[in-house]
Amino acid sequence: MRDFRAALQGIPLPAALVDLAAVDHNLAQLLAPVRAANKTLRLASKSIRCPALLHYLTERSGGTIRGVLTYAAAETAFLAEQGFDDLLLAYPTVQESDANLLAATNARGASAAVVVDDVEHLTALDAAARAAGTRIPVVVELDLAYRPLGSLLYLGVRRSPLRDAGDVVAFVERIGGFSGLRFHGLMGYEAQIAGLADTSLARRGMKRLSRADVAGQRARLVQALAARDLRPTLFNGGGTGSLGSASTEAALTEVAAGSGFLDSLLFDHYRGLQLEPALFFALQAVRRPAPGMVTCLGGGYIASGGPGADRLPQPVAPAGARLLPLEGAGEVQTPVRLPAGVDVRLGDPVLFRPAKTGELAEHFNEYLLVRDDRVVERAPTYRGLGRCFLG
Ligand SMILES: Cc1ncc(COP(=O)(O)O)c(C=O)c1O
């Protein structure tokens, strides 16, 4: 693992770095199955949170990356101001200010669609759209959790209550009753495949069975809509961990991914993903609490989700450095045990990888974009641009 010492010369720590050569590698890897299937990829912005990187990826994709999958209405409006014109907010909202922002963004000429699965979503969005004299495109989400034993077992994340094609068709038919809305498309995210590493035989087996189930459900949904002459403009599915399989499904018009371009720790144990770590943070070693150990300043950038050790960042340079199990990564101090024979001078950087990619941007004002051991650009994160969308 590179230690980026040359790039970090004279840079105040903590600092967050993006290795552009690794990003380029990941771009080629992730886009290959999408291109082969003649589909497009929508960037999951929650995993990137840095407009310069969103532009970087889009511009180098040769047209394969089209549009952004956003996570907040205010973020959607903000990205429209930054020049992105094909936006899909993947998480519903009923807040009046959010609905107004989405309506205003559409009224200004961008396409700002939003995921829905409840009539309360439709009511809130419709009121704002009519007040703004526009229409908001809506995308209906199908729940794709794996439920092999019916209601007894639910393997997936809790998103939409629309469980099957019949539920979605009935819901889509209600959209026609709202003059401020337009049925735009479908979302079906298989989190139990895309977001789950292949760390055990049981998981791999579940994922294989679920993959077939998901593909069947998405295909049946498109058929059921076509039978009613309802034709979605887009059908979005997939994530970094399922691009290979999702890209091959005829029902999907596009796939989504974000994390894989930066490749955080959580993606280390997926079969078939040949990604390179591209996002790091460097902390200053400030103490020697015991032989073979240094304590770094900062480091408590813990990822969200079910709590567990896999949410912690991990030191990667010097190679073999480890967190202490009882302290983990602390808010202002992070001790690391060094491998035998390795010394870190006080003031030197210790390099870490985060468990997830997007949340690191909430801790840093800028990402240092590094190529050939040089910082070639200081790219402001949302935070650096004074934006914080989910608090
Ligand atoms: C709707 C949706 N699609 C795709 C993704 C995949 O994102 P990533 O590739 O960053 O894992 C997510 C992440 O949670 C998501 O919510």
The ligand as a MOL file (V3000), in Angstrom:
LIG
                    3D

  0  0  0     0  0            999 V3000
M  V30 BEGIN CTAB
M  V30 COUNTS 16 16 0 0 0
M  V30 BEGIN ATOM
M  V30 1 C -31.1030 3.2720 -4.1590 0
M  V30 2 C -29.6670 2.9410 -4.0850 0
M  V30 3 N -29.0440 2.5090 -5.1940 0
M  V30 4 C -27.7380 2.1980 -5.1790 0
M  V30 5 C -27.0020 2.3020 -4.0360 0
M  V30 6 C -25.5700 1.8450 -4.0910 0
M  V30 7 O -24.6430 2.7510 -3.7600 0
M  V30 8 P -23.1160 2.3230 -3.6720 0
M  V30 9 O -22.6920 1.9130 -5.0290 0
M  V30 10 O -22.4710 3.5630 -3.2140 0
M  V30 11 O -23.0010 1.2220 -2.7050 0
M  V30 12 C -27.6120 2.7350 -2.8590 0
M  V30 13 C -26.8410 2.8180 -1.6090 0
M  V30 14 O -27.3260 2.7620 -0.5210 0
M  V30 15 C -28.9820 3.0570 -2.8810 0
M  V30 16 O -29.6260 3.4690 -1.7740 0
M  V30 END ATOM
M  V30 BEGIN BOND
M  V30 1 1 1 2
M  V30 2 1 2 3
M  V30 3 2 2 15
M  V30 4 2 3 4
M  V30 5 1 4 5
M  V30 6 1 5 6
M  V30 7 2 5 12
M  V30 8 1 6 7
M  V30 9 1 7 8
M  V30 10 2 8 9
M  V30 11 1 8 10
M  V30 12 1 8 11
M  V30 13 1 12 13
M  V30 14 1 12 15
M  V30 15 2 13 14
M  V30 16 1 15 16
M  V30 END BOND
M  V30 END CTAB
M  END
